[in-house]
């Protein structure tokens, strides 16, 4: 029974990684489409809009990567990185993020939290 559960867990991990990979590929396709439209004889205002769209798509990919795969294992650091990525993609370098956690420290890998 333990071996079956372990095999099921491993299969789930492989499926999760494949889903993550396909999601990121889909974002890349969308970003490439926006880039292709921007290269055409579009007015400067439309090109700027498409560049902003590409930045936001990139931010979505980074956000997903950090949530799905984890990074440092430190929620505060991960949250700051995600915040920086999102605010930059929206052109808001003046925005700030403040949060606090009450209680004893909890050390849990990000990958385990979303599993």
BELURKA-V81755 format. One record per helix or strand of 2 or more residues. SS is the DSSP state (hx for helix, st for strand). FROM is the first residue (numbers start at 1). TO is the last residue. If there is no record, write none. Layout:
# BELURKA-V81755
SS;FROM;TO
SS;FROM;TO
This chain:
# BELURKA-V81755
hx;2;39
hx;44;69
hx;75;89
hx;110;114
